[in-house]
């Protein structure tokens, strides 16, 4: 900390030290400069930026399609909802899509009922970000994970799984007799 110094004097001091004069904060009045090795400074800045990017978790949008039409078995829907649940537990947003074909467009209320069932099924870990909406022949809904509910469920699962006690040793089996031969029969 030297204080306010003339630019020429600062450049001379940097040359004497064999380092660079780097403007750290040009917006301040007066601008803040440091005498340091610029290559090392850039390297440290890139390391900080890389660490910040690694810490910030990006949330992906996962899409789960409920079949090509409304004619899908309830078991298939439950499998797709299990996959959506897994995505939500991992912290991803999920878009649930229901397609309509042909005359199914006349019965959009069945699609809305199905979406209401999806919401009811996943409401224990998710919140509705976008209500069911038609876009052409597709009805979609976006669910986002509810971190409080998910952490509560994870704590419950952790408390249900007690510390595993050592398993009982299997009953001892009689030792194999030495009468067995390893040669194939018939030779």
Secondary structure, 3 states (H helix, E strand, C coil): CCCCCCHHHHHHHHHHHCCEEEEEECCCCCCEEEEECHHHHHHHHHHHHHHHHHHCCCCCEEEEECCCCCCCCHHHHHHHHHHHHHHHHCCCEEEEEEECCHHHHHHHHHHHHHHHHHHHHHCCCEEEEEEEEEECCEEEEEEEECHHHHHHHHHHHHHHCCCCCCCCCCCCCCCCCCCCCCCCCCC
